[in-house]
């Protein structure tokens, strides 16, 4: 329950730069009187302005600033909700808006609109329209419940029954449903897109596999061709190596033959030297009869024998030389053969080296082709397979998200059904409609207005007389309309008190007695007021001072002094 303690203002409308203060919870019933223009109804504008930044009457916020001082307009109100004490300060020129809880300034939002939302939704928990239906009733700008549109009637009732949260939830739910629908559409689109990408990737992988298989086949054919070529080359190499082996066997005695040839050549040289020496000696004996050394005559027989011996030796040497020459020719023939064999060996070695080089070259190409095959099989294929695996994982996440969103959609659908006007709110309203109708008719009867008044679940009225004739609100006189309006006001306050939602100690009525209510209606209304004052502080603004002054426990008189309004002493 909201218990309003006091309200004070300055430089507000016709009031000057001095605080005007009204205690709101000191007396049970207060009558506010004064001449026209004295500022009696200012309390209504101050009350709604400080709480909702809206004056009660049809004036702008800028017009609320006193036109003489033109600055430092300020309104303060103090109230208690539960164990918490609140103070709200609002002003213009300069602009001011502060909310205190237990003397501590609440954190102010970045925008005044957000700060106002905190005040209305988190503290007061009642909006401006509902506040005006439950707390104040004015003859000038007040719009009675019966003159509100269906949407505004529903808004008032929902605030009273604390079911406005369902409308907020419904609004939030619509946003969630729209967001869910959009995200679900995106998820479906992503799923289709990823499935198409997987399909294209698989097709691309098949194409790569086909191309790589063709490449591998061609490379394998090259390898097979090179392998066959190496086989032929290996066979030729073996044949050449066998030839080389056979040729090498032919030159195994090369050193021995060379030594023999050298020996024969040396022997031939020695024989030649000997023949030269013998021929020289023979020539000596042929040309000399005496010794040139000792000058003795050489014996003819000795000379003949010597010549004979020398000639014989020469002949023997020639015979030996001829035989040696034959043998040298034979050995030289063997040497020449060996030389030819070495030439063949060199040629065969060259062929072998060429064969080995070709075999090695082919083997290098084979290894390179095999490496290409390995790289082709592993690198590209693995990369494409990894892409497909990545896409499948991404698809699984989107499918998981889609399932979550689909489950959320089902929940939202159920919640939408529950939050419709035909859902939870309808059930709650159905429970309270009979209570409301009983209270309305109770207050109508208390003011001697005997009609059967009923609101349906859409808050449309059905009004019947005792004779069951049906009427509309517009068909009644202004006094009868006022009785209906008052009955609804008291009903809403009773419901608010029952729900402890918009329940408050304050009730302010502006000129209720001055126009539409007759004497009987006024007396009956005052009886209801007396019943209410058990837990309500009632303020009545009226011109009927003489008729009402003895019926209230407190009189507040407003007056004009030097063109400024004030409370009379």
Secondary structure by P-SEA (a helix, b strand, c coil): cccccccccccccccccbbbbbbcccccbbbbbbccccccaaaaaaaaaaaccccccccccccccccccccccbbbbbbbcccbbbbbbbbcccbbbbbbcccccccccccaaaaaaaaccccccccaaaaaaccbbbcccccccccccaaaaaaaaaaaaccaaaaaaaaaaaaaaaaaaaaaaaaaaaaaaaaaaaaaaaaaaaaaaaaaaaaaaaaaaaaaaaaaaaaaaaaaaaaaaaaaaaaaaaacaaaaaaaaaaaaaaaaaaaaaaaaaaaaaaaaaacccccccccccccaaaaaaaaaaaaaaaaaaaaaaaaaaaaaaaaaaaaaaaaaaaaaaaaaaaaaaaaaaaaaaaaaaaaaaaaaaaaaacaaaaaaaaaaaaaaaaaaaaaaaaaaaaaaaaaaaaaaaaaccccaaaaaaaacaaaaaaaaaaaaaaaccccccccccccbbbbbcccccccccccccaaaaaaaaaaaaaaaaaaaaaaccccccbbbbcccccccccaaaaaaaaaaaaaaccccbbbbbbcccccccccccbbbbbbbccccccccc
